[in-house]
């Protein structure tokens, strides 16, 4: 048997979107028979194959690390001279139009550290096939435009694996000899192989049911270790809420008799939407007040919804090829964002989504790994599960929804689902459905799918007192990105309002369509110059530059009736002061402190919204506003103003912290908002250097009845060097060392800490007995978090770069996908001073020089050096 963990070549081929060809052979049906065992699993696959078109090309079945033990065609065993292997694929010359092809292979799931294909995790066997993992299970044309009906039979030791699950509906089960048992599952809906799933485990089930809008009863199951059952109630509620929401908003009903979710500890992604059997990273299923923060609760709700919504936007209608990935992911992120907004606060959810977009996707768009939401080429498809595909893809759908309006967008989505149900579609198919269903011309808008980079919009407003008119001039530019030096103008929808500074009111907002490099819009009826509110609700994923004064921004931060625009004005007020300080200018920060004071004392505002609005821009976001990032200057300026805000408003912070203390835990929006504001107040109190700050934080840490307040207090303490810091870290570790997900928080909090010795602390944590490269969650909690800690990661010595590069090199031998996701922070070297840039380039070159490097890491590192 071949080594399933062997690395790929160091010079992977480039796959291009324009080279797409329809498949030579189709597989209408496949029957899989699994003889399951962690050490040695046998997989027998029977494929019905049909020739697609007039050609004489052989049948090519992809494989990765597989050795065929048997190959049979139409019941006749083939001699070894009648087939051959080519780059891992099984090649069988065939005559005629249709055949039955059977293969038998052996696997070693317990040796599969890549966590792709069939692997072992925490005593269970499970699969992950997206994007190209099915070829590690059996020989098959592993591409998303091959849709097949699956029948799956599993046999395993009953004591060790009493639960046998697969896609679709259960058909039959029974006992076999030698203490074994079997189960048969059938999925009647044709699906691509990336949606195949199987689980064999000893698990307990949180069982429930849902009645669909047509009256069908669907049996629901969330499968976890028995001790974790009490932590699944929130996930089950989220699932039922998602099912009802998708019926109400999109008219989409679930189509099988069962829907199962399984939580596993070792998983490269957040979750996977396999038809009828979703497999989840346990961090997005398990939640209770003792171990999960409010962010975790929101994450569970959002990811459960996301994977469920994929049943239609991804499964029933899937992707023709992987270049169309945003077809399912961008649309489904848009759907889950709106679901989460409906479940909580629309204003806060929008702020959170934009903050994530700016932190991840804007950085991606401005670096060497920039790509359109429909890429043109790749070496390794796993590298394109990016914020651009997901988050920017969602923003593109959101712009279409805004331009069409609710009714026409629903008409477009209905047409898309009806026209392409059971098909492998393209992004163009989606846009065409929106054009026809929504009766709109999206010709220029298609450039959002074709061009990389974040558009910059410059807005300048001029008032003419004589004619009482206002002229708003908008200019757009799309910066050059790798492979796209010259850009065409985009279609950019900008929600805009003009405020009367005397009354604090406006006369309604307008949706301005910016389609030219420069356009002017004229508004009559203004005796005095108004104040501009633009890109309200973040109507377009662009960077807006305006000539608004600090006084204008302060006004909007107090009066704008669009929550996002109000938040944005406050953020820009802060950014202007901070960038001025970083540049060494004498800047008046009084407007920022007054705006925070006014926001804190406004009784009409939601506490969660207040907490978001008074939050200082992150150090990474400030770096994005600079031509050259200076981590030390940014940290010093931000720390100084944070201290001043904490000191000058200390009485308010103490009052807010005391008044938002709850008597009992609840996950209601009001309770979550109060906790968010309380933690913000604590953060400013500690940052102010108040003598009793660490004691207040430690008291919150000790008395908290929930993880949200406990971890926030630990985070505030972790930034300093007080005795309370060490005590809290020790207490947290001793309390949660047996709970892997919660222990991840202990690693993550220290990796994120703005502590002078953060690099050394992370280095020490990498040697901790509870750290392991084998678990992606643990790697992300330490090295992923540390790479996002701008001040520490970019330590001028370069030791932060070396730490992450060492991790990438070691991890690549076990799990290339997770290793590749750690490369991008090193690729931003062009944004930093020459000394840091030289150190980052050296680490990228060291990574590329590593023998046997995977194509995942090779692609990321080589592109990062360009």
C-alpha positions in Angstrom: 0.0 0.0 0.0 1.3 3.5 -0.9 2.1 6.1 1.8 -1.0 8.3 2.0 1.1 11.1 3.6 3.6 11.4 0.9 4.3 15.0 -0.2 3.6 16.4 -3.6 6.1 17.8 -6.0 7.7 21.2 -5.4 6.7 22.6 -8.8 2.9 22.1 -9.0 1.1 22.8 -12.2 -1.0 25.9 -12.6 -4.7 25.2 -13.3 -6.5 27.9 -15.3 -10.2 28.8 -15.5 -10.2 29.2 -19.2 -9.0 25.6 -19.7 -12.2 24.2 -18.4 -13.6 21.2 -20.4 -16.7 19.2 -19.8 -16.0 15.7 -18.3 -15.3 12.9 -20.7 -17.2 10.4 -18.5 -20.2 10.9 -16.2 -21.0 8.8 -13.1 -24.8 8.7 -12.6 -24.5 6.2 -9.7 -21.9 5.0 -7.3 -22.1 2.3 -4.6 -19.5 2.3 -1.9 -18.8 -0.6 0.5 -16.6 0.3 3.5 -15.0 -2.3 5.8 -14.0 0.2 8.5 -11.0 0.0 10.8 -8.6 2.8 11.8 -5.5 0.7 11.0 -6.7 -0.8 7.7 -10.0 0.1 5.9 -11.0 -1.5 2.7 -13.2 0.5 0.2 -15.0 -1.1 -2.7 -16.5 1.3 -5.2 -18.9 0.3 -8.0 -19.3 3.1 -10.6 -21.8 3.3 -13.4 -19.9 5.2 -16.1 -21.3 6.7 -19.3 -19.3 8.3 -22.1 -20.1 12.1 -22.4 -20.0 13.0 -26.0 -18.3 11.6 -29.1 -14.6 10.8 -28.2 -12.4 7.9 -27.6 -10.6 9.1 -24.5 -10.1 6.6 -21.6 -11.8 6.7 -18.3 -9.6 8.7 -15.8 -10.3 8.3 -12.1 -8.4 10.6 -9.8 -6.5 9.1 -6.9 -4.1 10.4 -4.2 -1.9 7.8 -2.5 -4.2 4.9 -3.6 -3.1 1.5 -4.9 -5.8 -0.5 -6.7 -6.0 -4.0 -5.3 -8.7 -5.0 -7.8 -10.0 -3.4 -11.0 -13.1 -4.9 -12.6 -15.1 -3.8 -15.7 -18.6 -5.2 -16.3 -17.9 -8.0 -13.9 -14.5 -9.0 -15.5 -11.3 -8.6 -13.5 -8.8 -6.7 -15.5 -5.2 -7.7 -15.9 -2.6 -5.1 -14.8 -1.8 -4.5 -18.5 -5.3 -3.3 -19.0 -5.0 -0.2 -16.8 -2.2 2.0 -15.5 -1.6 4.8 -13.0 -0.7 8.3 -14.1 0.1 11.0 -11.5 -2.0 9.0 -9.0 -5.0 8.6 -11.3 -6.3 5.3 -12.5 -6.5 5.2 -16.3 -8.7 2.5 -18.0 -9.2 2.4 -21.8 -12.9 1.6 -22.5 -14.9 1.0 -25.6 -18.6 1.4 -25.7 -20.9 4.0 -24.1 -21.6 2.6 -20.6 -19.9 0.3 -18.2 -19.8 -0.8 -14.6 -16.4 -0.2 -13.1 -15.4 -1.7 -9.7 -12.2 -1.0 -7.7 -10.9 -2.1 -4.3 -8.4 -0.1 -2.3 -7.0 0.0 1.3 -6.6 3.0 3.5 -5.0 3.7 6.9 -7.2 6.4 8.5 -5.1 6.6 11.7 -2.1 7.7 9.7 -3.9 10.4 7.8 -2.6 13.6 9.5 -3.7 15.8 6.6 -7.3 15.4 7.8 -8.5 15.1 4.2 -10.2 12.0 3.0 -11.0 9.3 5.6 -9.2 9.9 8.9 -9.3 9.2 12.6 -10.1 11.8 15.2 -10.6 11.3 18.9 -11.7 7.6 18.6 -14.0 8.2 15.6 -13.7 7.8 11.9 -14.9 10.6 9.7 -14.3 12.2 6.3 -13.5 15.6 4.8 -13.7 15.7 1.0 -13.9 19.4 0.0 -12.1 20.3 -2.1 -10.2 17.2 -3.4 -10.3 14.7 -0.5 -12.5 12.1 -2.1 -9.6 10.9 -4.3 -7.9 9.9 -1.0 -10.8 7.5 -0.4 -11.4 5.8 -3.7 -10.7 6.3 -7.4 -13.2 8.8 -8.9 -13.3 11.8 -11.2 -12.8 14.3 -8.3 -14.4 17.4 -9.8 -17.6 19.2 -8.7 -19.4 18.9 -12.1 -19.7 15.1 -11.7 -23.0 14.6 -9.9 -23.9 11.1 -8.7 -26.5 9.3 -6.6 -24.7 7.5 -3.7 -25.5 4.3 -2.0 -23.2 3.6 1.0 -22.8 0.4 3.0 -20.5 0.4 6.1 -19.4 -2.5 8.3 -17.4 -2.0 11.5 -16.9 -3.3 15.1 -20.1 -2.7 16.9 -18.6 -2.0 20.4 -16.0 0.4 19.0 -18.2 2.1 16.4 -21.9 1.6 17.4 -23.0 4.6 15.3 -22.7 4.4 11.5 -23.7 7.5 9.5 -23.6 8.7 5.9 -25.3 11.0 3.5 -29.0 10.8 2.7 -31.5 8.6 4.5 -30.9 5.4 6.4 -32.2 2.3 4.5 -31.3 -0.7 6.6 -29.0 -2.0 9.3 -28.1 -5.2 11.1 -25.6 -7.3 13.0 -22.8 -9.4 11.3 -20.4 -12.0 12.6 -17.5 -11.4 15.0 -19.2 -8.6 16.9 -19.6 -6.4 13.9 -22.6 -4.6 12.4 -23.5 -2.9 9.2 -25.6 0.0 8.0 -26.9 1.0 4.5 -27.6 4.7 3.6 -28.9 6.1 0.3 -28.9 9.7 -1.0 -31.4 10.1 -3.7 -30.2 13.6 -4.7 -27.2 13.7 -7.2 -24.3 15.4 -5.6 -20.6 16.0 -6.3 -18.1 13.8 -4.5 -16.8 16.7 -2.3 -20.2 16.4 -0.5 -19.7 12.8 0.4 -19.5 12.1 4.2 -19.2 9.1 6.5 -18.9 8.8 10.3 -18.3 5.7 12.4 -18.2 6.5 16.1 -19.3 5.9 19.7 -21.4 9.1 20.1 -24.6 10.3 21.8 -27.3 12.2 20.1 -29.3 15.3 20.9 -32.4 14.3 18.9 -35.2 16.6 17.8 -37.5 17.1 14.9 -38.7 19.8 12.5 -41.9 20.0 10.6 -41.4 21.6 7.2 -43.7 24.1 5.5 -45.3 21.2 3.5 -45.9 19.2 6.7 -43.0 16.7 6.5 -41.4 15.6 9.7 -37.6 15.7 9.6 -35.6 13.9 12.3 -32.7 16.0 13.6 -29.6 14.7 15.3 -26.5 16.4 16.8 -23.9 13.7 17.6 -21.2 14.3 20.2 -19.4 12.6 23.0 -21.9 11.8 25.7 -20.3 14.2 28.2 -20.8 17.1 25.6 -24.5 16.6 25.1 -25.5 19.4 27.5 -23.5 21.8 25.3 -25.5 21.1 22.1 -28.8 22.9 23.0 -27.8 26.2 21.4 -26.7 24.5 18.2 -30.0 22.6 17.9 -32.0 25.8 18.4 -29.8 27.5 15.7 -30.6 24.6 13.3 -34.3 24.8 13.8 -34.2 28.6 13.5 -32.2 28.2 10.3 -34.7 25.8 8.8 -37.6 28.1 9.5 -35.8 31.2 8.3 -34.8 29.6 5.0 -38.4 28.7 4.4 -39.7 32.1 5.3 -37.1 34.3 3.5 -36.2 32.1 0.5 -39.0 29.6 0.3 -36.4 26.7 0.6 -37.6 23.5 2.3 -35.4 20.7 3.5 -35.6 17.6 1.3 -34.5 14.5 3.2 -36.1 12.6 6.1 -33.1 13.1 8.4 -30.5 15.9 9.1 -27.5 14.9 11.1 -24.5 17.0 12.5 -21.4 15.4 14.0 -18.8 17.3 16.0 -15.2 16.3 15.7 -12.1 17.7 17.5 -9.7 17.6 14.5 -10.9 19.6 11.5 -9.2 21.9 9.0 -12.3 24.0 8.5 -15.1 25.4 10.6 -17.6 22.9 9.2 -18.7 21.1 6.1 -22.1 21.0 4.4 -22.2 17.4 3.3 -25.7 16.5 2.1 -27.7 15.5 5.2 -24.6 14.8 7.3 -22.8 18.0 8.3 -19.4 17.5 9.9 -18.4 20.3 12.3 -15.3 21.4 14.1 -16.5 21.0 17.7 -15.9 24.6 18.4 -18.9 25.5 16.3 -21.3 23.1 18.1 -20.4 23.0 21.7 -21.5 26.0 23.9 -22.4 26.7 27.5 -21.9 29.7 29.7 -19.0 28.1 31.5 -16.8 27.5 28.4 -18.2 29.6 25.6 -18.1 33.4 25.1 -20.9 35.4 23.4 -18.7 35.4 20.3 -18.7 31.6 20.5 -22.5 31.5 20.8 -22.8 33.7 17.8 -20.3 31.6 15.9 -22.2 28.4 16.6 -25.5 30.1 15.4 -23.9 31.5 12.3 -22.0 28.4 11.2 -24.9 26.1 11.8 -27.0 28.3 9.7 -24.3 28.6 7.0 -23.9 24.9 6.6 -27.7 24.3 6.6 -28.3 27.0 4.0 -25.8 25.2 1.8 -28.4 22.5 1.3 -29.7 24.8 -1.5 -26.9 27.3 -2.2 -24.2 24.7 -2.7 -25.7 21.2 -2.6 -28.9 21.3 -4.7 -27.1 23.9 -6.9 -23.4 23.3 -6.8 -20.3 24.6 -8.6 -19.3 23.7 -12.1 -15.6 24.0 -11.2 -13.6 25.4 -8.2 -13.1 28.8 -9.8 -16.9 29.2 -9.1 -16.4 28.7 -5.4 -17.8 32.0 -4.4 -21.1 31.0 -6.2 -21.9 28.9 -3.2 -19.7 30.5 -0.4 -20.3 34.2 -1.1 -24.1 33.6 -1.5 -24.3 31.5 1.6 -22.2 33.9 3.7 -24.7 36.6 2.7 -27.5 34.4 3.7 -26.0 33.5 7.1 -25.1 37.1 7.8 -28.8 38.2 7.3 -30.0 35.3 9.4 -27.7 36.3 12.3 -28.8 39.9 11.9 -32.5 38.8 12.2 -31.7 36.8 15.2 -30.0 39.7 17.0 -29.0 43.3 16.2 -28.8 44.3 12.5 -26.6 47.3 13.4 -24.1 45.4 15.5 -23.9 42.5 13.0 -23.2 44.8 10.1 -20.4 46.5 12.1 -18.9 43.1 13.0 -19.0 41.8 9.4 -17.4 44.9 8.0 -14.7 44.8 10.7 -13.9 41.2 9.7 -13.9 42.2 6.0 -11.5 45.0 6.6 -9.2 43.0 8.8 -8.8 40.0 6.5 -10.1 40.7 3.0 -8.8 44.3 2.5 -5.4 43.1 3.6 -5.6 40.3 1.1 -6.7 42.6 -1.7 -3.7 44.9 -1.0 -1.1 42.2 -1.0 0.6 39.6 -3.2 -2.2 37.0 -2.8 -4.9 39.3 -4.1 -7.4 37.6 -6.5 -10.9 38.2 -7.8 -13.8 36.5 -6.2 -13.8 34.3 -9.3 -10.0 33.5 -9.7 -8.4 32.9 -13.0 -5.8 30.3 -11.9 -4.5 28.3 -8.9 -1.9 25.7 -8.0 -3.8 24.3 -5.0 -7.5 25.0 -4.6 -7.4 24.7 -0.9 -5.5 28.1 -0.9 -8.6 29.8 -2.3 -10.8 29.3 0.7 -10.1 32.9 1.4 -11.8 36.0 2.8 -12.1 37.3 -0.8 -14.1 34.2 -1.9 -16.3 34.3 1.3 -16.6 37.8 2.7 -16.1 39.9 -0.4 -18.2 37.4 -2.3 -21.0 38.1 0.2 -20.6 41.8 -0.2 -21.0 41.5 -4.0 -24.3 39.6 -3.4 -25.3 42.3 -0.9 -24.8 45.0 -3.5 -27.0 43.1 -6.0 -29.7 42.8 -3.3 -29.5 46.5 -2.5 -29.7 47.5 -6.2 -32.6 45.1 -6.9 -34.6 45.6 -3.7 -36.1 42.8 -1.6 -38.9 41.6 -4.0 -36.8 41.6 -7.2 -33.8 39.9 -5.4 -36.2 37.2 -4.2 -37.5 36.8 -7.7 -33.9 36.4 -8.9 -33.0 33.9 -6.3 -36.1 31.8 -7.0 -35.3 31.8 -10.7 -31.7 30.7 -9.9 -32.8 27.8 -7.7 -35.5 26.6 -10.1 -33.3 26.9 -13.2 -30.2 25.2 -11.8 -31.6 22.7 -9.3 -29.6 19.5 -9.6 -26.9 21.2 -11.7 -23.3 22.4 -11.4 -23.6 26.1 -12.1 -21.3 29.1 -12.6 -21.1 32.6 -11.2 -22.4 33.9 -14.5 -25.5 31.7 -14.1 -26.3 33.4 -10.8 -25.8 36.9 -12.3 -28.0 36.0 -15.3 -30.8 34.8 -12.9 -30.5 38.1 -11.0 -30.7 40.1 -14.3 -33.7 38.2 -15.6 -35.6 37.7 -12.3 -34.7 41.2 -11.0 -35.1 43.0 -14.4 -31.8 44.8 -14.2 -28.7 45.2 -16.4 -25.6 43.9 -14.5 -23.2 44.1 -17.4 -20.7 46.5 -15.8 -21.4 45.0 -12.4 -19.7 41.7 -13.5 -16.4 43.4 -13.1 -16.7 42.6 -9.3 -16.2 39.0 -10.3 -13.3 39.7 -12.7 -11.1 42.3 -10.9 -9.2 42.0 -7.7 -8.4 44.9 -5.4 -10.4 47.2 -3.2 -11.8 50.2 -5.0 -10.9 53.7 -3.6 -13.6 56.3 -3.8 -12.7 60.0 -3.3 -15.7 62.1 -2.4 -15.6 65.9 -2.4 -18.6 68.1 -1.7 -18.9 71.7 -2.8 -21.7 74.1 -1.8 -22.9 77.0 -3.9 -24.7 79.5 -1.7 -26.0 81.5 -4.6 -27.9 78.7 -6.3 -28.4 76.8 -3.0 -27.0 73.6 -4.5 -24.5 71.0 -3.5 -22.3 69.2 -5.9 -20.9 65.9 -4.8 -17.9 64.8 -7.0 -16.9 61.1 -6.8 -13.8 59.6 -8.2 -13.0 55.9 -8.2 -9.7 54.1 -8.7 -8.9 50.4 -8.4 -5.3 49.8 -7.5 -3.1 47.4 -9.5 -2.9 43.8 -8.2 -0.8 40.8 -9.3 -1.6 40.0 -12.9 -4.0 43.0 -13.2 -2.1 46.2 -13.6 -4.9 48.2 -15.3 -8.5 48.2 -14.1 -11.8 49.2 -15.5 -14.2 51.4 -13.5 -16.6 49.4 -11.3 -20.3 49.8 -10.7 -20.4 51.0 -7.1 -23.7 51.6 -5.2 -23.3 54.3 -2.5 -26.1 55.0 -0.1 -25.8 58.7 0.6 -27.6 61.4 2.8 -26.9 65.1 3.3 -27.5 66.3 6.9 -28.5 69.8 8.0 -26.1 70.7 10.7 -28.6 73.0 12.4 -31.5 70.5 12.7 -29.5 67.2 12.7 -31.8 65.9 10.1 -31.7 64.9 6.4 -34.3 64.7 3.7 -33.9 61.0 2.9 -31.0 59.0 1.5 -30.3 58.2 -2.1 -28.6 55.3 -3.8 -26.0 56.9 -6.0 -24.5 54.6 -8.7 -20.9 55.4 -9.4 -20.0 53.8 -12.8 -17.4 56.2 -14.3 -13.9 57.1 -13.2 -15.4 60.5 -12.1 -19.0 61.6 -11.7 -20.8 64.6 -10.2 -24.2 64.6 -8.6 -26.1 67.9 -7.8 -28.6 68.4 -5.0 -30.8 71.5 -4.8 -32.4 73.2 -1.9 -29.4 73.7 0.5 -29.1 77.3 1.8 -26.1 76.2 3.9 -23.5 73.5 3.4 -24.7 70.1 4.6 -22.7 67.3 6.1 -22.1 64.3 4.0 -23.0 60.8 5.1 -21.8 58.3 2.5 -21.6 54.6 2.0 -24.3 54.2 4.6 -24.7 50.7 5.8 -21.4 50.0 4.0 -23.4 49.7 0.8 -20.2 48.9 -1.2 -16.9 47.2 -0.1 -14.7 50.2 -0.9 -12.4 52.6 0.8 -13.9 56.1 0.9 -11.9 59.2 1.3 -13.7 62.5 2.0 -12.9 66.1 2.8 -15.0 66.0 6.0 -13.6 67.9 8.9 -13.3 66.5 12.5 -16.3 68.6 13.4 -18.3 67.0 10.6 -17.3 63.5 11.9 -18.1 64.5 15.5 -21.6 65.6 14.3 -22.2 62.4 12.4 -21.0 60.3 15.4 -23.8 61.9 17.4 -26.6 62.4 14.9 -26.4 60.0 12.0 -29.5 57.8 11.9 -27.7 55.1 10.0 -26.0 53.0 12.7 -23.1 51.9 10.5 -22.4 55.5 9.3 -22.5 56.7 12.9 -20.0 54.0 13.9 -17.9 54.8 10.9 -17.8 58.5 11.7 -16.5 57.7 15.2 -13.9 55.3 13.8 -12.7 57.9 11.3 -12.5 60.5 14.0 -10.2 58.2 16.0 -8.2 57.2 12.9 -7.5 60.8 12.1 -6.2 61.5 15.6 -4.1 58.4 15.7 -2.5 58.8 12.3 -1.7 62.4 13.2 0.0 61.2 16.4 1.9 58.5 14.6 3.2 61.2 12.1 4.4 63.3 15.1 1.8 66.0 14.6 0.3 68.0 17.4 -3.2 66.6 17.4 -6.2 67.6 19.5 -7.8 64.4 20.7 -10.5 66.2 22.7 -13.1 65.6 20.0 -12.6 61.8 20.4 -13.0 61.9 24.1 -16.1 64.1 23.9 -17.6 61.8 21.2 -17.0 58.8 23.4 -18.5 60.6 26.4 -21.6 61.6 24.5 -22.0 58.0 23.1 -21.7 56.5 26.6 -24.3 58.7 28.0 -26.9 58.5 25.2 -29.8 56.6 26.7 -31.3 55.8 23.3 -28.4 53.7 22.2 -28.1 49.9 22.4 -25.2 48.9 24.8 -23.8 46.5 22.2 -23.7 49.3 19.6 -22.1 51.7 22.2 -19.4 49.1 22.9 -18.6 48.7 19.2 -18.6 52.5 18.6 -16.2 53.4 21.4 -13.7 50.7 20.5 -10.4 52.1 19.1 -9.4 50.9 15.7 -7.0 47.9 15.9 -3.3 48.3 15.4 -3.5 46.3 12.2 -6.3 48.5 10.8 -4.2 51.6 11.6 -1.4 50.0 9.7 -3.6 49.6 6.7 -4.1 53.4 6.6 -0.4 54.0 6.2 1.8 53.9 3.2 4.5 52.1 5.3 3.4 50.3 8.5 5.4 51.3 11.6 4.3 48.8 14.3 6.1 50.5 17.2 4.8 54.0 16.4 1.3 52.6 15.9 1.4 50.8 19.2 2.8 53.8 21.1 0.2 56.2 19.7 -2.8 53.8 20.3 -1.6 53.0 23.8 -1.2 56.6 24.7 -4.7 57.7 23.5 -6.2 54.6 25.1 -4.7 55.5 28.4 -5.9 59.1 28.1 -9.5 58.0 27.3 -9.4 55.6 30.2 -8.0 58.3 32.6 -10.3 61.3 31.5 -13.4 59.2 31.6 -12.5 57.0 34.5 -15.6 57.9 36.5 -17.8 56.9 33.6 -15.9 53.6 33.1 -16.3 52.7 36.7 -20.0 53.6 36.6 -20.7 51.6 33.4 -18.7 48.6 34.7 -20.8 48.5 37.9 -24.2 49.1 36.3 -23.8 46.4 33.6 -23.1 43.6 36.1 -25.8 41.0 35.7 -27.4 38.8 38.4 -27.8 35.8 36.2 -26.5 34.7 32.8 -28.6 35.0 29.7 -27.9 35.0 25.9 -30.6 37.5 25.1 -29.4 40.4 22.9 -29.8 42.8 25.9 -27.7 40.6 28.1 -25.0 40.1 25.5 -24.9 43.9 24.9 -24.5 44.6 28.6 -21.6 42.2 28.8 -19.9 43.7 25.7 -20.1 47.2 27.2 -19.0 46.0 30.6 -15.9 44.4 29.1 -15.2 47.6 27.1 -15.3 49.6 30.3 -13.0 47.2 32.1 -10.5 47.3 29.2 -10.3 51.1 29.4 -10.1 51.1 33.2 -7.1 48.7 33.1 -5.5 50.5 30.2 -5.7 53.8 32.1 -3.3 52.4 34.6 -5.7 52.8 37.5 -4.0 51.5 40.6 -6.9 49.2 41.3 -7.4 48.2 37.7 -5.8 44.7 37.9 -7.7 44.1 41.1 -11.0 45.0 39.4 -10.2 42.8 36.5 -9.2 39.9 38.7 -12.5 40.3 40.7 -14.4 40.1 37.4 -12.4 37.1 36.4 -13.0 35.3 39.7 -16.7 36.2 40.1 -17.9 35.8 36.5 -20.6 33.2 35.9 -19.8 33.1 32.2 -16.8 32.8 29.9 -17.4 36.1 28.1 -16.6 38.1 31.2 -14.0 35.7 32.4 -11.9 35.7 29.2 -12.3 39.5 28.8 -10.8 40.0 32.2 -8.0 37.5 31.5 -7.3 39.4 28.3 -7.1 42.8 30.0 -4.7 41.3 32.6 -2.6 39.5 30.0 -1.6 42.8 28.5 0.2 43.8 31.7 2.6 42.4 34.2 0.7 42.4 37.5 0.7 39.5 40.0 -3.0 39.2 39.1 -2.0 38.3 35.6 0.0 35.2 36.6 -2.6 34.2 39.1 -5.4 34.4 36.6 -3.5 32.5 33.9 -2.7 29.7 36.4 -6.3 29.5 37.6 -7.7 29.4 34.1 -5.3 26.7 33.0 -6.0 24.5 36.1 -9.7 24.9 35.7 -9.9 24.1 31.9 -6.8 22.0 31.1 -9.0 19.0 30.4 -11.3 20.9 28.0 -9.5 21.3 24.6 -11.7 24.0 23.2 -11.5 26.2 26.3 -7.8 25.6 26.7 -7.4 27.0 23.2 -8.6 30.3 24.7 -5.8 30.2 27.2 -3.2 29.9 24.4 -5.0 32.5 22.2 -5.3 35.1 24.9 -1.5 35.0 25.5 -0.7 35.0 21.8 -2.9 38.1 21.3 -1.6 39.9 24.4 0.1 43.3 23.9 2.8 42.4 26.3 6.5 43.4 25.8 7.6 39.7 26.1 4.9 38.3 23.9 7.3 36.7 21.4 9.1 34.9 24.2 5.9 33.8 25.8 4.6 32.4 22.5 7.9 30.6 22.0 7.5 29.0 25.4 3.9 28.1 24.8 5.0 26.3 21.6 6.9 23.9 23.9 4.1 23.5 26.4 3.0 20.0 27.0 -0.5 20.8 25.9 0.5 22.2 22.6 0.3 20.0 19.5 0.7 20.5 15.8 -1.7 17.6 15.2 -4.8 19.7 16.1 -5.6 22.6 13.8 -7.6 24.5 16.5 -4.6 24.5 18.8 -2.2 25.7 16.0 -4.6 28.5 15.1 -5.1 29.5 18.8 -1.3 30.0 19.2 0.5 30.7 16.0 -2.5 32.0 14.0 -3.4 34.4 16.8 0.2 35.5 17.2 0.5 36.3 13.5 -2.4 38.6 14.0 -0.8 40.4 16.9 0.9 43.2 14.8 3.2 44.7 17.4 4.5 41.3 18.6 4.7 39.5 15.3 6.6 42.4 13.7 9.2 42.6 16.5 12.1 44.4 14.9 14.4 41.5 15.7 12.5 39.2 13.3 12.1 36.5 15.9 8.4 36.6 15.5 8.8 35.8 11.8 11.1 32.9 12.6 8.7 31.5 15.1 5.9 31.3 12.5 8.1 30.1 9.7 9.4 27.3 12.0 5.8 26.3 12.7 4.9 26.3 8.9 7.9 24.1 8.1 7.1 21.6 10.8 3.4 21.6 10.2 3.6 21.2 6.5 4.9 17.7 7.0 1.6 16.8 8.8 -1.1 19.1 7.6 -0.3 21.3 4.5 -3.6 23.0 4.4 -3.3 24.5 7.9 0.4 25.3 7.4 -0.5 27.2 4.2 -2.9 29.5 6.1 -0.1 30.8 8.2 1.9 32.1 5.3 0.0 35.3 4.2 1.2 37.5 7.2 4.8 37.0 6.0 3.7 38.0 2.5 2.9 41.6 3.5 6.6 42.5 3.6 6.2 45.3 1.0 4.2 47.3 3.5 7.0 47.5 6.1 10.4 49.1 6.4 13.3 47.6 4.6 14.8 45.9 7.7 11.6 44.1 8.5 10.9 43.4 4.8 14.3 41.7 4.5 13.7 39.5 7.5 10.2 38.4 6.2 11.6 37.6 2.7 14.4 35.6 4.3 11.8 33.4 6.1 9.7 32.9 3.0 12.9 31.9 1.1 13.8 29.5 3.9 10.3 27.9 3.8 10.6 27.5 0.0 14.0 25.9 0.3 12.6 23.1 2.5 12.8 19.7 0.8 9.5 18.1 -0.1 7.4 21.2 0.5 3.7 20.7 -0.2 2.1 22.5 -3.2 -0.2 24.2 -0.6 2.7 26.0 1.0 4.7 26.3 -2.1 2.0 28.3 -3.8 1.5 30.7 -0.9 5.2 31.3 -0.2 6.2 31.7 -3.9 3.4 34.1 -4.6 4.2 36.0 -1.4 7.7 36.7 -2.7 6.6 38.2 -6.0 
